[in-house]
Amino acid sequence: DHHVNYGSGSGLQDRVAFVQNDPSQYDASIRLADLQVSDTGTYQCRVKKNTVAVHEVIVTVQEKPATPQCWTEGEVIEGSSILLRCYSR
């Protein structure tokens, strides 16, 4: 039907669009911009010509990891060993 059903309160209205201007030309792919963790879920594509074809895709968006904090333990002397410790939330 040339439209995207966003669901209620999903916040997708400004971030989802068809890849091709006219989805009736055999490409009903969509692009989801600016992914957010809250976009995780099951997405369904329904294409109707003579019959209805339905395909579901599960999308999992993971949060970008925080920048690690690193430090050394031990004296930095050529030829000796040190320990590099890193921590990230």
N, C-alpha and C positions, 0 to 999 in steps of 0.2 A: 504493500500500500504506500510505498515511498515515504515512510516515516519511521522514526525510532521511538519506541516506548521506553521512557526513562525510569519508570517506577516512581513511587511516591517518595518525595524528600531525598532523592539520591544525590542531588548536586551535580548531575552529569550533563545538564542541558547545555552548558557553554563549552563542554569539553568533548562531546561526541559528534562525529559527522561521518557521512558516507565518504569512502575513498574516491569513488567516481560520482560525478554530478548526477547521473541518471542511473539509479540502481536497477532499472528495468533492462539495462543492457548487459545482463548476466553477471554483474559483479555487485553484490550487496554487502561487500566488506565495509566495516566501520573502523574508524581510528579513534582511540581513546587517548586524549592528550593529558599531560600533567598528572600522571598516575599518582594515586594516594593510597595509603594502607586501607582506607575505608572502601576502596574500589574492589577489594577482594570479594568474590562471590561467583555465582553461576550466571553466565550470560547465555541467552538463547537467540538463535537466528531462525526466523520463520520466513520461508520463501514460498510464495503462492503463485503458480502459473495455472496449469490445469489441475494439479494436485498440490497439497501442502507438504513441504519438506521442513523438518525441524532438526536442528543440531544444537547441542548444548556444549559450552566450553567453560571449564572451571578456571578462573583466574585467581592467582595468589600473588598479592603484592607485598613484598617484605620491606621493612623499614631500612633505609640506608644506615649502615653502621657508623657509629661515631668515630671521629679521628682518634687513633690510639695515642696514649701517653706512654713514652718510652724513656728508660733511664738505664745507666750502666751500674753494675756493682763490681767493685774491684778496682784496683789501680791500673791505669792504662800505661802499660810498659811494653815496648816492642818485644815480641817473643813470648809474652806471658798470656794467660787466659783471663778473660773477663766474662761477666754474665750480663746479657742484654735482656731486660725485663720490659714487657709491654702489657698495657691494660686498656680495655675499651669497654664502655657501657653497652 
